[in-house]
Amino acid sequence: HRVLILLWKYKALLNMECSEEDIYTITGYDLDWRFVGRRLLNDQKVRDIDREGSSEKEKRDKMLLEWKKTKSHDATYQALVKMLRAIGNNATADRVEELERKRKSQASSKLNVKDRELK
C-alpha cells in the first residue's frame, strides 16, 4: 500500500500543475497575453478578460488564472511550455521550465522526508 502511494506521488511530480504562486511569476515574463490566451482559452474569454482588466499585468494574471481554473489538472508547467515553444516563445518556455524544476525539487525533497518518516 505504501509503495502505491509513493508511486502515485512520484507520478504527480512528472506532470505538475502550475502553482498559483508561479502563475503570478510567469505573468511578469515577456508574454503576449492575448495571443497566449487564445491558445489556452478561447476568443470570447480573451475578449472578456480584455474588457475586465485594467493593466496588461492584470490581464495576464486573469488569463493564466482562468486557464488554471478551467483546465484544472491539465494546467501543467509542461502544457504551458509546449504551447510557448509552439509559438516560438522559447525564452519564456525556458523560464517556465526552470520554475518547474524548482517546484519538482522542492516537492521531491518533501516526499523524501515523508518516505523516511514512514520507515
C-alpha positions as CSV (number, residue, x, y, z in Angstrom):
1,H,0.0,0.0,0.0
2,R,2.8,2.4,0.9
3,V,4.6,1.7,-2.4
4,L,1.4,2.6,-4.4
5,I,1.1,5.9,-2.5
6,L,4.7,6.7,-3.2
7,L,4.4,5.8,-6.9
8,W,1.3,8.0,-7.2
9,K,3.2,10.9,-5.6
10,Y,6.2,10.5,-7.9
11,K,3.9,10.2,-10.9
12,A,2.4,13.5,-9.9
13,L,5.8,15.1,-9.9
14,L,6.2,14.2,-13.6
15,N,3.3,16.3,-14.7
16,M,2.9,19.0,-12.1
17,E,0.2,21.6,-12.2
18,C,1.3,25.2,-12.2
19,S,1.1,26.7,-8.8
20,E,-0.9,29.9,-8.4
21,E,2.3,31.5,-7.0
22,D,4.2,30.6,-10.1
23,I,1.4,31.9,-12.3
24,Y,1.9,35.3,-10.8
25,T,5.7,34.9,-11.5
26,I,5.0,33.8,-15.1
27,T,2.8,36.8,-15.8
28,G,5.8,39.0,-15.2
29,Y,7.6,37.4,-18.1
30,D,7.6,38.6,-21.7
31,L,4.2,37.3,-22.7
32,D,1.7,38.4,-25.3
33,W,-1.3,37.6,-23.1
34,R,-3.9,37.9,-25.9
35,F,-2.0,35.5,-28.2
36,V,-1.3,33.1,-25.5
37,G,-4.8,33.3,-24.1
38,R,-6.3,32.4,-27.5
39,R,-4.1,29.3,-27.4
40,L,-5.0,28.3,-23.8
41,L,-8.6,29.5,-23.6
42,N,-10.9,30.8,-26.4
43,D,-11.5,34.1,-28.2
44,Q,-14.6,35.1,-26.1
45,K,-12.8,34.5,-22.8
46,V,-9.9,36.6,-24.0
47,R,-12.3,39.4,-25.0
48,D,-14.0,39.2,-21.6
49,I,-10.6,39.5,-19.9
50,D,-9.6,42.4,-22.1
51,R,-12.8,44.3,-21.1
52,E,-12.5,43.5,-17.4
53,G,-8.8,44.1,-16.8
54,S,-7.2,47.5,-16.3
55,S,-3.5,46.9,-16.7
56,E,-1.7,44.5,-19.0
57,K,-0.2,42.7,-16.0
58,E,-3.7,42.3,-14.5
59,K,-5.0,40.8,-17.8
60,R,-2.0,38.4,-18.0
61,D,-2.8,37.3,-14.4
62,K,-6.5,36.8,-15.2
63,M,-5.8,34.9,-18.4
64,L,-3.4,32.4,-16.7
65,L,-5.6,32.1,-13.6
66,E,-8.6,31.4,-15.9
67,W,-6.6,28.7,-17.7
68,K,-5.7,27.1,-14.4
69,K,-9.3,27.2,-13.2
70,T,-10.8,25.8,-16.4
71,K,-8.1,23.3,-17.3
72,S,-7.6,22.2,-13.7
73,H,-5.2,19.1,-13.7
74,D,-4.3,19.8,-17.3
75,A,-2.9,23.3,-16.4
76,T,0.6,22.0,-16.1
77,Y,4.0,23.5,-16.5
78,Q,4.7,21.2,-19.4
79,A,1.4,22.1,-21.2
80,L,2.4,25.8,-20.9
81,V,6.0,25.1,-22.1
82,K,4.7,23.1,-25.0
83,M,2.4,25.9,-26.1
84,L,5.1,28.5,-25.6
85,R,7.5,26.6,-27.7
86,A,4.9,26.1,-30.4
87,I,4.5,29.8,-30.8
88,G,8.3,30.4,-30.7
89,N,8.5,32.0,-27.3
90,N,11.4,29.8,-26.2
91,A,12.9,32.2,-23.7
92,T,9.7,32.3,-21.7
93,A,9.4,28.5,-22.1
94,D,12.9,28.1,-20.6
95,R,11.9,30.3,-17.6
96,V,8.8,28.2,-17.0
97,E,10.8,25.0,-17.2
98,E,13.2,26.5,-14.6
99,L,10.2,27.2,-12.3
100,E,9.0,23.6,-12.8
101,R,12.5,22.2,-11.9
102,K,12.5,24.3,-8.8
103,R,9.0,23.1,-7.7
104,K,9.8,19.5,-8.5
105,S,13.0,19.7,-6.5
106,Q,11.0,21.1,-3.5
107,A,8.3,18.5,-3.8
108,S,10.8,15.7,-4.2
109,S,12.6,16.8,-1.0
110,K,9.3,16.8,0.9
111,L,8.5,13.3,-0.5
112,N,11.9,12.0,0.6
113,V,11.4,13.3,4.1
114,K,7.9,11.8,4.3
115,D,9.2,8.5,2.9
116,R,11.9,8.4,5.6
117,E,9.3,9.1,8.3
118,L,7.2,6.1,7.1
119,K,10.1,3.7,7.6
